[in-house]
Amino acid sequence: MHLQICWDLIPGERFFYASLGLGWGVTAVLFTLTMVFTGVSFRFGDACHVNSVNSLKDFWGPLLGIASLAGLLQLLT
């Protein structure tokens, strides 16, 4: 939608599948890195939480960075 509104471009089918692959790929890589470097614990009954030892740089940093970029993109649109 940003491309259509701001840049007057109509993305095609190839862009659609590439953006889907990139979006799911980045999510899978970040999830895998989080599980490898921080691990999880069952602290509150059945709920599984990311361990807090390395969670700031491995989980919260990338999460807040991507959320900030998404918010900025919406504001620019």
VOTOR-387435 format. One record per atom (N, C-alpha, C, O): residue number from 1; residue in three letters; x, y, z; atom name. Coordinates in Angstrom, 3 decimals. Layout:
<atoms>
[NUM, 'ALA', [X, Y, Z], 'CA']
...
</atoms>
This chain:
<atoms>
[1, 'MET', [0.811, -1.175, 0.000], 'N']
[1, 'MET', [0.000, 0.000, 0.000], 'CA']
[1, 'MET', [0.874, 1.266, 0.000], 'C']
[1, 'MET', [0.536, 2.256, -0.649], 'O']
[2, 'HIS', [1.980, 1.228, 0.720], 'N']
[2, 'HIS', [2.892, 2.375, 0.733], 'CA']
[2, 'HIS', [3.404, 2.671, -0.675], 'C']
[2, 'HIS', [3.509, 3.833, -1.066], 'O']
[3, 'LEU', [3.719, 1.632, -1.429], 'N']
[3, 'LEU', [4.212, 1.835, -2.798], 'CA']
[3, 'LEU', [3.134, 2.445, -3.688], 'C']
[3, 'LEU', [3.427, 3.290, -4.535], 'O']
[4, 'GLN', [1.894, 2.019, -3.496], 'N']
[4, 'GLN', [0.816, 2.544, -4.324], 'CA']
[4, 'GLN', [0.474, 3.988, -3.969], 'C']
[4, 'GLN', [0.216, 4.802, -4.856], 'O']
[5, 'ILE', [0.470, 4.310, -2.676], 'N']
[5, 'ILE', [0.060, 5.650, -2.262], 'CA']
[5, 'ILE', [1.169, 6.668, -2.476], 'C']
[5, 'ILE', [0.937, 7.730, -3.055], 'O']
[6, 'CYS', [2.368, 6.350, -2.013], 'N']
[6, 'CYS', [3.453, 7.341, -2.024], 'CA']
[6, 'CYS', [4.239, 7.369, -3.324], 'C']
[6, 'CYS', [4.682, 8.433, -3.754], 'O']
[7, 'TRP', [4.413, 6.237, -3.942], 'N']
[7, 'TRP', [5.290, 6.162, -5.118], 'CA']
[7, 'TRP', [4.541, 5.888, -6.412], 'C']
[7, 'TRP', [5.157, 5.868, -7.478], 'O']
[8, 'ASP', [3.227, 5.675, -6.352], 'N']
[8, 'ASP', [2.395, 5.418, -7.523], 'CA']
[8, 'ASP', [2.899, 4.218, -8.323], 'C']
[8, 'ASP', [2.933, 4.237, -9.554], 'O']
[9, 'LEU', [3.290, 3.168, -7.583], 'N']
[9, 'LEU', [3.727, 1.915, -8.197], 'CA']
[9, 'LEU', [2.721, 0.819, -7.854], 'C']
[9, 'LEU', [2.209, 0.758, -6.736], 'O']
[10, 'ILE', [2.448, -0.031, -8.817], 'N']
[10, 'ILE', [1.570, -1.170, -8.570], 'CA']
[10, 'ILE', [2.441, -2.423, -8.608], 'C']
[10, 'ILE', [2.839, -2.874, -9.682], 'O']
[11, 'PRO', [2.740, -2.992, -7.417], 'N']
[11, 'PRO', [3.598, -4.177, -7.390], 'CA']
[11, 'PRO', [2.899, -5.377, -8.011], 'C']
[11, 'PRO', [1.683, -5.539, -7.908], 'O']
[12, 'GLY', [3.692, -6.200, -8.650], 'N']
[12, 'GLY', [3.148, -7.365, -9.323], 'CA']
[12, 'GLY', [3.155, -8.610, -8.450], 'C']
[12, 'GLY', [3.390, -8.556, -7.243], 'O']
[13, 'GLU', [2.890, -9.727, -9.102], 'N']
[13, 'GLU', [2.801, -10.997, -8.394], 'CA']
[13, 'GLU', [4.165, -11.451, -7.867], 'C']
[13, 'GLU', [4.248, -12.043, -6.791], 'O']
[14, 'ARG', [5.224, -11.177, -8.618], 'N']
[14, 'ARG', [6.569, -11.551, -8.181], 'CA']
[14, 'ARG', [6.946, -10.798, -6.898], 'C']
[14, 'ARG', [7.538, -11.385, -5.992], 'O']
[15, 'PHE', [6.611, -9.517, -6.816], 'N']
[15, 'PHE', [6.861, -8.740, -5.598], 'CA']
[15, 'PHE', [6.064, -9.289, -4.426], 'C']
[15, 'PHE', [6.563, -9.346, -3.302], 'O']
[16, 'PHE', [4.833, -9.691, -4.687], 'N']
[16, 'PHE', [3.987, -10.255, -3.639], 'CA']
[16, 'PHE', [4.629, -11.493, -3.026], 'C']
[16, 'PHE', [4.720, -11.603, -1.803], 'O']
[17, 'TYR', [5.073, -12.424, -3.863], 'N']
[17, 'TYR', [5.671, -13.651, -3.343], 'CA']
[17, 'TYR', [7.048, -13.405, -2.733], 'C']
[17, 'TYR', [7.419, -14.067, -1.764], 'O']
[18, 'ALA', [7.798, -12.477, -3.279], 'N']
[18, 'ALA', [9.101, -12.148, -2.689], 'CA']
[18, 'ALA', [8.934, -11.508, -1.315], 'C']
[18, 'ALA', [9.687, -11.826, -0.395], 'O']
[19, 'SER', [7.961, -10.611, -1.161], 'N']
[19, 'SER', [7.744, -9.983, 0.143], 'CA']
[19, 'SER', [7.209, -10.983, 1.157], 'C']
[19, 'SER', [7.558, -10.908, 2.335], 'O']
[20, 'LEU', [6.370, -11.914, 0.727], 'N']
[20, 'LEU', [5.927, -12.970, 1.631], 'CA']
[20, 'LEU', [7.099, -13.829, 2.096], 'C']
[20, 'LEU', [7.232, -14.123, 3.284], 'O']
[21, 'GLY', [7.946, -14.227, 1.147], 'N']
[21, 'GLY', [9.110, -15.047, 1.496], 'CA']
[21, 'GLY', [10.070, -14.317, 2.415], 'C']
[21, 'GLY', [10.588, -14.901, 3.366], 'O']
[22, 'LEU', [10.308, -13.045, 2.136], 'N']
[22, 'LEU', [11.210, -12.258, 2.978], 'CA']
[22, 'LEU', [10.614, -12.052, 4.372], 'C']
[22, 'LEU', [11.322, -12.164, 5.372], 'O']
[23, 'GLY', [9.331, -11.756, 4.439], 'N']
[23, 'GLY', [8.679, -11.548, 5.731], 'CA']
[23, 'GLY', [8.694, -12.797, 6.599], 'C']
[23, 'GLY', [9.031, -12.729, 7.781], 'O']
[24, 'TRP', [8.331, -13.930, 6.024], 'N']
[24, 'TRP', [8.358, -15.176, 6.790], 'CA']
[24, 'TRP', [9.786, -15.626, 7.062], 'C']
[24, 'TRP', [10.054, -16.212, 8.111], 'O']
[25, 'GLY', [10.701, -15.367, 6.144], 'N']
[25, 'GLY', [12.097, -15.763, 6.344], 'CA']
[25, 'GLY', [12.761, -15.005, 7.473], 'C']
[25, 'GLY', [13.459, -15.604, 8.291], 'O']
[26, 'VAL', [12.557, -13.693, 7.533], 'N']
[26, 'VAL', [13.133, -12.881, 8.621], 'CA']
[26, 'VAL', [12.545, -13.318, 9.954], 'C']
[26, 'VAL', [13.265, -13.418, 10.948], 'O']
[27, 'THR', [11.244, -13.579, 9.981], 'N']
[27, 'THR', [10.601, -14.036, 11.207], 'CA']
[27, 'THR', [11.166, -15.378, 11.659], 'C']
[27, 'THR', [11.431, -15.567, 12.846], 'O']
[28, 'ALA', [11.352, -16.302, 10.736], 'N']
[28, 'ALA', [11.894, -17.616, 11.087], 'CA']
[28, 'ALA', [13.328, -17.511, 11.600], 'C']
[28, 'ALA', [13.693, -18.193, 12.557], 'O']
[29, 'VAL', [14.142, -16.665, 10.971], 'N']
[29, 'VAL', [15.532, -16.494, 11.414], 'CA']
[29, 'VAL', [15.579, -15.871, 12.801], 'C']
[29, 'VAL', [16.331, -16.340, 13.655], 'O']
[30, 'LEU', [14.800, -14.832, 13.045], 'N']
[30, 'LEU', [14.790, -14.196, 14.369], 'CA']
[30, 'LEU', [14.264, -15.138, 15.440], 'C']
[30, 'LEU', [14.785, -15.154, 16.555], 'O']
[31, 'PHE', [13.251, -15.917, 15.127], 'N']
[31, 'PHE', [12.738, -16.892, 16.080], 'CA']
[31, 'PHE', [13.784, -17.954, 16.401], 'C']
[31, 'PHE', [13.972, -18.316, 17.563], 'O']
[32, 'THR', [14.458, -18.447, 15.380], 'N']
[32, 'THR', [15.491, -19.461, 15.588], 'CA']
[32, 'THR', [16.641, -18.907, 16.420], 'C']
[32, 'THR', [17.123, -19.580, 17.331], 'O']
[33, 'LEU', [17.084, -17.693, 16.121], 'N']
[33, 'LEU', [18.154, -17.088, 16.908], 'CA']
[33, 'LEU', [17.740, -16.878, 18.362], 'C']
[33, 'LEU', [18.539, -17.086, 19.275], 'O']
[34, 'THR', [16.504, -16.471, 18.575], 'N']
[34, 'THR', [16.021, -16.284, 19.939], 'CA']
[34, 'THR', [16.020, -17.595, 20.708], 'C']
[34, 'THR', [16.441, -17.639, 21.864], 'O']
[35, 'MET', [15.552, -18.655, 20.079], 'N']
[35, 'MET', [15.507, -19.941, 20.761], 'CA']
[35, 'MET', [16.907, -20.501, 21.020], 'C']
[35, 'MET', [17.146, -21.121, 22.056], 'O']
[36, 'VAL', [17.827, -20.285, 20.088], 'N']
[36, 'VAL', [19.186, -20.811, 20.244], 'CA']
[36, 'VAL', [19.947, -20.061, 21.327], 'C']
[36, 'VAL', [20.600, -20.686, 22.162], 'O']
[37, 'PHE', [19.876, -18.736, 21.331], 'N']
[37, 'PHE', [20.723, -17.952, 22.222], 'CA']
[37, 'PHE', [20.105, -17.656, 23.585], 'C']
[37, 'PHE', [20.844, -17.416, 24.540], 'O']
[38, 'THR', [18.783, -17.665, 23.709], 'N']
[38, 'THR', [18.191, -17.363, 25.012], 'CA']
[38, 'THR', [17.519, -18.565, 25.638], 'C']
[38, 'THR', [17.638, -18.772, 26.846], 'O']
[39, 'GLY', [16.827, -19.352, 24.864], 'N']
[39, 'GLY', [16.084, -20.467, 25.428], 'CA']
[39, 'GLY', [14.793, -19.986, 26.064], 'C']
[39, 'GLY', [14.496, -18.792, 26.080], 'O']
[40, 'VAL', [14.022, -20.948, 26.596], 'N']
[40, 'VAL', [12.747, -20.614, 27.207], 'CA']
[40, 'VAL', [12.622, -21.325, 28.542], 'C']
[40, 'VAL', [13.329, -22.296, 28.813], 'O']
[41, 'SER', [11.720, -20.832, 29.364], 'N']
[41, 'SER', [11.419, -21.429, 30.663], 'CA']
[41, 'SER', [9.917, -21.404, 30.876], 'C']
[41, 'SER', [9.213, -20.532, 30.366], 'O']
[42, 'PHE', [9.442, -22.376, 31.636], 'N']
[42, 'PHE', [8.036, -22.378, 32.047], 'CA']
[42, 'PHE', [7.992, -21.754, 33.436], 'C']
[42, 'PHE', [8.257, -22.427, 34.432], 'O']
[43, 'ARG', [7.659, -20.466, 33.502], 'N']
[43, 'ARG', [7.677, -19.748, 34.775], 'CA']
[43, 'ARG', [6.296, -19.528, 35.356], 'C']
[43, 'ARG', [6.142, -19.494, 36.577], 'O']
[44, 'PHE', [5.303, -19.381, 34.524], 'N']
[44, 'PHE', [3.957, -19.059, 34.990], 'CA']
[44, 'PHE', [2.991, -20.165, 34.565], 'C']
[44, 'PHE', [2.159, -19.956, 33.682], 'O']
[45, 'GLY', [3.097, -21.306, 35.172], 'N']
[45, 'GLY', [2.202, -22.417, 34.841], 'CA']
[45, 'GLY', [2.522, -22.984, 33.471], 'C']
[45, 'GLY', [3.637, -23.449, 33.233], 'O']
[46, 'ASP', [1.553, -22.949, 32.573], 'N']
[46, 'ASP', [1.717, -23.525, 31.233], 'CA']
[46, 'ASP', [2.313, -22.537, 30.228], 'C']
[46, 'ASP', [2.590, -22.909, 29.088], 'O']
[47, 'ALA', [2.511, -21.290, 30.641], 'N']
[47, 'ALA', [3.023, -20.271, 29.712], 'CA']
[47, 'ALA', [4.543, -20.379, 29.591], 'C']
[47, 'ALA', [5.248, -20.472, 30.595], 'O']
[48, 'CYS', [5.025, -20.365, 28.385], 'N']
[48, 'CYS', [6.457, -20.469, 28.105], 'CA']
[48, 'CYS', [6.993, -19.072, 27.798], 'C']
[48, 'CYS', [6.424, -18.365, 26.966], 'O']
[49, 'HIS', [8.076, -18.667, 28.456], 'N']
[49, 'HIS', [8.633, -17.325, 28.298], 'CA']
[49, 'HIS', [10.103, -17.399, 27.916], 'C']
[49, 'HIS', [10.797, -18.352, 28.268], 'O']
[50, 'VAL', [10.566, -16.401, 27.203], 'N']
[50, 'VAL', [11.978, -16.297, 26.830], 'CA']
[50, 'VAL', [12.797, -16.019, 28.089], 'C']
[50, 'VAL', [12.418, -15.179, 28.905], 'O']
[51, 'ASN', [13.915, -16.721, 28.249], 'N']
[51, 'ASN', [14.794, -16.464, 29.394], 'CA']
[51, 'ASN', [15.312, -15.034, 29.352], 'C']
[51, 'ASN', [15.489, -14.465, 28.275], 'O']
[52, 'SER', [15.553, -14.457, 30.517], 'N']
[52, 'SER', [15.930, -13.047, 30.577], 'CA']
[52, 'SER', [17.426, -12.801, 30.502], 'C']
[52, 'SER', [17.849, -11.645, 30.515], 'O']
[53, 'VAL', [18.242, -13.842, 30.423], 'N']
[53, 'VAL', [19.695, -13.658, 30.444], 'CA']
[53, 'VAL', [20.167, -12.838, 29.248], 'C']
[53, 'VAL', [20.843, -11.825, 29.431], 'O']
[54, 'ASN', [19.832, -13.247, 28.042], 'N']
[54, 'ASN', [20.240, -12.531, 26.832], 'CA']
[54, 'ASN', [19.049, -11.962, 26.067], 'C']
[54, 'ASN', [19.172, -11.626, 24.889], 'O']
[55, 'SER', [17.910, -11.852, 26.721], 'N']
[55, 'SER', [16.698, -11.499, 25.983], 'CA']
[55, 'SER', [16.697, -10.068, 25.461], 'C']
[55, 'SER', [16.047, -9.789, 24.453], 'O']
[56, 'LEU', [17.408, -9.156, 26.121], 'N']
[56, 'LEU', [17.375, -7.762, 25.676], 'CA']
[56, 'LEU', [17.983, -7.608, 24.291], 'C']
[56, 'LEU', [17.408, -6.927, 23.442], 'O']
[57, 'LYS', [19.127, -8.222, 24.046], 'N']
[57, 'LYS', [19.771, -8.071, 22.734], 'CA']
[57, 'LYS', [19.283, -9.086, 21.706], 'C']
[57, 'LYS', [19.361, -8.827, 20.506], 'O']
[58, 'ASP', [18.783, -10.233, 22.152], 'N']
[58, 'ASP', [18.375, -11.274, 21.210], 'CA']
[58, 'ASP', [16.893, -11.267, 20.883], 'C']
[58, 'ASP', [16.494, -11.767, 19.831], 'O']
[59, 'PHE', [16.067, -10.709, 21.761], 'N']
[59, 'PHE', [14.628, -10.749, 21.527], 'CA']
[59, 'PHE', [14.012, -9.354, 21.471], 'C']
[59, 'PHE', [13.393, -8.985, 20.473], 'O']
[60, 'TRP', [14.181, -8.585, 22.536], 'N']
[60, 'TRP', [13.518, -7.289, 22.611], 'CA']
[60, 'TRP', [14.117, -6.255, 21.666], 'C']
[60, 'TRP', [13.386, -5.433, 21.114], 'O']
[61, 'GLY', [15.424, -6.282, 21.471], 'N']
[61, 'GLY', [16.063, -5.328, 20.556], 'CA']
[61, 'GLY', [15.540, -5.444, 19.135], 'C']
[61, 'GLY', [15.041, -4.463, 18.584], 'O']
[62, 'PRO', [15.643, -6.640, 18.519], 'N']
[62, 'PRO', [15.091, -6.782, 17.161], 'CA']
[62, 'PRO', [13.578, -6.546, 17.088], 'C']
[62, 'PRO', [13.089, -5.975, 16.113], 'O']
[63, 'LEU', [12.837, -6.980, 18.111], 'N']
[63, 'LEU', [11.396, -6.789, 18.111], 'CA']
[63, 'LEU', [11.033, -5.311, 18.124], 'C']
[63, 'LEU', [10.183, -4.873, 17.350], 'O']
[64, 'LEU', [11.668, -4.546, 18.993], 'N']
[64, 'LEU', [11.394, -3.115, 19.051], 'CA']
[64, 'LEU', [11.908, -2.384, 17.807], 'C']
[64, 'LEU', [11.301, -1.407, 17.368], 'O']
[65, 'GLY', [13.010, -2.846, 17.246], 'N']
[65, 'GLY', [13.532, -2.240, 16.026], 'CA']
[65, 'GLY', [12.583, -2.407, 14.850], 'C']
[65, 'GLY', [12.314, -1.447, 14.127], 'O']
[66, 'ILE', [12.077, -3.610, 14.654], 'N']
[66, 'ILE', [11.153, -3.873, 13.552], 'CA']
[66, 'ILE', [9.834, -3.141, 13.781], 'C']
[66, 'ILE', [9.254, -2.600, 12.840], 'O']
[67, 'ALA', [9.357, -3.123, 15.029], 'N']
[67, 'ALA', [8.116, -2.406, 15.325], 'CA']
[67, 'ALA', [8.287, -0.909, 15.082], 'C']
[67, 'ALA', [7.369, -0.255, 14.587], 'O']
[68, 'SER', [9.446, -0.366, 15.424], 'N']
[68, 'SER', [9.698, 1.060, 15.176], 'CA']
[68, 'SER', [9.740, 1.369, 13.688], 'C']
[68, 'SER', [9.199, 2.385, 13.251], 'O']
[69, 'LEU', [10.376, 0.505, 12.907], 'N']
[69, 'LEU', [10.405, 0.710, 11.453], 'CA']
[69, 'LEU', [9.010, 0.624, 10.851], 'C']
[69, 'LEU', [8.677, 1.389, 9.945], 'O']
[70, 'ALA', [8.190, -0.303, 11.347], 'N']
[70, 'ALA', [6.817, -0.422, 10.843], 'CA']
[70, 'ALA', [6.010, 0.829, 11.182], 'C']
[70, 'ALA', [5.248, 1.324, 10.351], 'O']
[71, 'GLY', [6.176, 1.340, 12.402], 'N']
[71, 'GLY', [5.477, 2.570, 12.781], 'CA']
[71, 'GLY', [5.912, 3.748, 11.960], 'C']
[71, 'GLY', [5.083, 4.563, 11.555], 'O']
[72, 'LEU', [7.211, 3.858, 11.703], 'N']
[72, 'LEU', [7.742, 4.948, 10.882], 'CA']
[72, 'LEU', [7.202, 4.867, 9.459], 'C']
[72, 'LEU', [6.844, 5.889, 8.872], 'O']
[73, 'LEU', [7.141, 3.672, 8.906], 'N']
[73, 'LEU', [6.600, 3.491, 7.559], 'CA']
[73, 'LEU', [5.134, 3.917, 7.498], 'C']
[73, 'LEU', [4.702, 4.522, 6.518], 'O']
[74, 'GLN', [4.377, 3.604, 8.537], 'N']
[74, 'GLN', [2.974, 4.028, 8.553], 'CA']
[74, 'GLN', [2.850, 5.536, 8.665], 'C']
[74, 'GLN', [1.997, 6.139, 8.014], 'O']
[75, 'LEU', [3.694, 6.151, 9.485], 'N']
[75, 'LEU', [3.652, 7.608, 9.587], 'CA']
[75, 'LEU', [4.040, 8.287, 8.276], 'C']
[75, 'LEU', [3.453, 9.303, 7.903], 'O']
[76, 'LEU', [5.020, 7.731, 7.582], 'N']
[76, 'LEU', [5.417, 8.293, 6.290], 'CA']
[76, 'LEU', [4.326, 8.128, 5.238], 'C']
[76, 'LEU', [4.165, 8.978, 4.363], 'O']
[77, 'THR', [3.590, 7.047, 5.328], 'N']
[77, 'THR', [2.502, 6.822, 4.362], 'CA']
[77, 'THR', [1.373, 7.782, 4.638], 'C']
[77, 'THR', [0.360, 7.761, 3.940], 'O']
</atoms>
